Amino acid sequence: MTLERLSHKRTKPRKRGSDLKSAILFLPVTNSPAEWQLAILILGLLAIWSVIFLHTFVRPFEWDDLHLIRHYSYSELVSSLYGQEDPDRIETPALRPVATLLFHFQGTVFGENMILQRAFMVVLMGALLWTMGLLLREVGLSFAHILIIFALFVSSRVFASLVLWITNGALILTYICITLSTLFYLRWMKQGPNYLLALTFIFAALATFTREEAYTLPVALPLVWWLATRDHTDYRRLMIGLLGISAIITFHYLLRSILIVGAPQPGLNLSGAKTAIFSALLPGGVQASGLLDHLLQVCWILFLACTAFAFFRMAARRQHQLVVGICLLGLVLSSPALAVPRSFGVALPALAFFTAIAVAIVEICRYVWLLHHDKGVLAKAIIVCLIGLTLGVVSGIRRSVYVAEALDENSLEAVLHNGAMLFGRPATIPAERRQHFMAYMSALGITSHDDWTRLIARRQDHSLTLTPPMFREKYGYLSF
């Protein structure tokens, strides 16, 4: 579909959501993609990503995967309802019973078959893209918007960081539940039946008992609703929804504080939050090493600056408010970094910021067409935008390749992390898996706790000669 048709075509709203007076562009719902279009887009992007990273599908477990992804006994599953997700007490103290169930499912169903384990991670990300696509469609975004958002996200560093580390399946599941909770909340707010409110609460509870990133819901939900419609009169429904969500979050927080000894408390790590926000804005992440990576990062920042300048010069005030509101949503979704900044935990803020970028780009192209009615001028505007987006995609793919390198079983950090599970901590690792990794570490010349600690002490020495095939990765996995 051409941008000309995107600018002028007005179709009847779908029956579901026909009472939505104004979508996220403050226009009637138009050109929302069909479900089959979303499916083709998602399958295509995941297929391209899988081909690029096909070599990672046979890699063994890594780091926390060694003891988390396994079959759990009945008593261990029950204990996760009132204790830590991790019976070994190695991980961050938290109340995450749904995460334990997911790890149990993966360990029981897929076992040591790494192709199935990694294919399942891609399926999980596909489910996240699907639910996010439904949400973006619900608020009125067009196929052009969603294409830009998903292309930037799938190519980004954080996407690879989530998919390539199997333990992050719990975080992906949290994002899916948060998205579904938001989707059903919006449908209920549009005078939908009360079962939609029940689904909102159910998925909010599932998200909360999987990971604490769901704590942003009481602020994020009303903000999404405010951006998605101009009819802000139904405050009774708004308060009912917010009170229910807040009650779930409060119940989990109190239960976590009572049952979990040493559970991290809310903090104010402004430096970490700032880094997380910038990382979400940059498909290739904050850290850059080498001339090409620095050049791509600078070009992307310049493209964002030029896009913002053109957008705020051309677009109407309501569109300005919209983009600022979406960026504010990105800041809200970045708030977990105030407690513990995690390089793999910026997927939702990245999606929010990429949405703001997509809205700005499409609005600029519409403005150019409406102003000039000249296909040549429009084509030039589109080409400029495509060049800028290509820079972001290339930057993201390059950094994703480095993420895959950092998670290679022969990288220095991976060897140290795996050694921590084998030699440094009393971790519950399935016998077959432990035997495989002990043989692998022995082949690298690490046969004891002392060998492992000596390697830790020497890793800061960049003149250290590593035993092949061990190598020093360009970026650490946990780097932003």
LINNORFEN-V541058 format. One record per pair of residues at least 12 apart in sequence whose ideal C-beta (glycine too) atoms are under 7 Angstrom apart, sorted by the first residue. I is the first residue (numbers start at 1). J is the second residue. If there is no record, write none. Layout:
BEGIN
I/J, I/J
END
This chain:
BEGIN
1/31, 1/143, 3/365, 3/366, 3/369, 3/378, 4/369, 6/31, 6/142, 6/144, 7/366, 7/369, 7/370, 9/30, 9/31, 10/28, 10/30, 11/30, 11/31, 13/28, 13/29, 14/32, 17/29, 17/138, 17/190, 19/190, 19/191, 20/190, 20/229, 21/229, 21/230, 21/231, 22/229, 22/230, 23/139, 23/140, 23/228, 24/139, 24/140, 24/141, 24/227, 24/228, 24/322, 25/140, 25/359, 26/230, 26/318, 26/322, 29/140, 31/142, 31/143, 32/137, 32/140, 32/142, 33/137, 33/143, 33/146, 37/143, 38/130, 38/133, 41/146, 41/147, 41/150, 42/126, 42/129, 42/130, 42/133, 45/150, 45/151, 45/154, 46/122, 46/126, 49/154, 50/122, 52/397, 53/404, 56/118, 56/164, 56/404, 57/115, 57/118, 58/114, 58/115, 59/114, 59/409, 60/114, 60/409, 61/166, 61/433, 62/165, 62/407, 62/409, 62/414, 62/418, 63/417, 63/418, 63/421, 64/91, 64/167, 65/166, 65/167, 66/418, 66/421, 66/427, 66/429, 66/433, 66/437, 67/88, 67/90, 67/421, 67/427, 67/428, 67/429, 68/86, 68/103, 68/167, 69/103, 69/106, 69/107, 69/166, 69/167, 70/107, 70/430, 71/104, 71/107, 71/108, 72/100, 72/104, 77/100, 77/101, 77/104, 80/97, 80/100, 81/97, 82/259, 83/259, 84/260, 85/97, 85/99, 85/100, 87/428, 88/426, 88/427, 88/428, 90/425, 90/427, 92/264, 93/260, 93/261, 93/262, 93/263, 94/212, 94/256, 94/260, 94/263, 95/209, 95/252, 95/255, 95/256, 95/259, 95/260, 96/170, 96/209, 96/210, 96/211, 97/209, 98/206, 98/209, 98/210, 99/170, 99/210, 99/211, 102/169, 102/170, 102/173, 106/120, 106/169, 112/432, 112/433, 117/166, 121/163, 121/166, 121/169, 122/163, 124/169, 124/172, 124/173, 125/162, 125/163, 125/172, 127/176, 128/172, 128/175, 128/176, 128/179, 129/150, 131/176, 131/179, 131/180, 131/183, 132/179, 132/351, 133/146, 134/183, 135/179, 135/182, 135/183, 136/149, 138/183, 138/186, 139/228, 144/362, 145/358, 145/359, 145/362, 148/358, 148/361, 148/389, 149/351, 149/354, 149/355, 149/358, 151/389, 151/393, 152/283, 152/354, 152/389, 152/392, 152/393, 152/396, 153/350, 153/351, 153/354, 155/283, 155/393, 155/396, 155/397, 155/400, 156/283, 156/350, 156/396, 157/283, 157/284, 157/285, 157/396, 157/399, 157/400, 157/403, 158/344, 158/346, 158/347, 158/350, 159/400, 160/400, 160/403, 160/404, 161/343, 161/344, 161/403, 162/344, 162/347, 164/403, 164/404, 164/407, 165/344, 165/407, 168/344, 170/210, 170/211, 171/211, 171/345, 173/210, 174/207, 174/210, 174/211, 174/213, 174/214, 175/347, 175/348, 177/203, 177/206, 177/207, 177/210, 178/207, 178/214, 178/217, 180/203, 181/200, 181/203, 181/204, 181/207, 181/217, 182/221, 182/224, 184/196, 184/199, 184/200, 184/203, 185/200, 185/221, 185/241, 186/224, 186/225, 186/228, 188/200, 189/225, 189/234, 189/237, 197/241, 200/241, 201/244, 201/248, 204/217, 204/245, 204/248, 205/248, 208/248, 208/249, 208/252, 209/252, 212/336, 213/336, 213/345, 215/249, 216/332, 216/333, 216/335, 216/336, 217/245, 217/249, 218/242, 218/245, 218/246, 218/249, 219/332, 220/329, 220/332, 220/333, 221/241, 221/245, 222/238, 222/242, 223/325, 223/328, 223/329, 223/332, 224/329, 225/238, 227/322, 227/325, 227/326, 264/339, 264/340, 266/339, 267/338, 267/339, 268/338, 269/337, 269/338, 269/339, 269/341, 272/337, 272/341, 273/334, 273/337, 273/338, 273/341, 275/341, 275/480, 276/334, 276/337, 276/341, 276/346, 276/480, 277/331, 277/334, 277/349, 279/343, 279/346, 279/480, 280/330, 280/334, 280/346, 280/349, 280/350, 280/353, 281/353, 282/297, 282/300, 283/392, 283/393, 283/395, 283/396, 284/296, 284/297, 284/395, 284/396, 284/398, 284/399, 285/399, 285/480, 286/480, 287/475, 287/479, 287/480, 289/474, 289/475, 293/398, 296/391, 296/394, 296/395, 297/395, 299/391, 300/391, 300/392, 300/395, 303/388, 303/391, 307/357, 307/360, 307/361, 307/388, 308/360, 310/364, 311/323, 311/360, 311/363, 311/364, 314/364, 314/367, 315/363, 315/367, 319/363, 322/359, 323/356, 323/359, 323/360, 326/352, 326/355, 326/356, 326/359, 327/353, 327/356, 329/352, 330/349, 330/352, 330/353, 333/348, 333/349, 333/352, 334/346, 334/349, 343/478, 343/479, 343/480, 361/385, 364/381, 365/378, 365/381, 365/382, 365/385, 368/381, 402/474, 402/475, 403/477, 405/473, 405/474, 406/473, 406/475, 406/476, 406/477, 407/477, 410/469, 410/470, 410/471, 411/471, 411/473, 412/459, 412/466, 412/470, 412/471, 412/472, 412/473, 413/473, 413/476, 413/477, 415/444, 415/470, 416/455, 416/456, 416/459, 418/437, 419/441, 419/446, 419/452, 422/437, 422/438, 422/441, 423/448, 423/449, 423/452, 424/452, 444/467, 444/470, 445/467
END
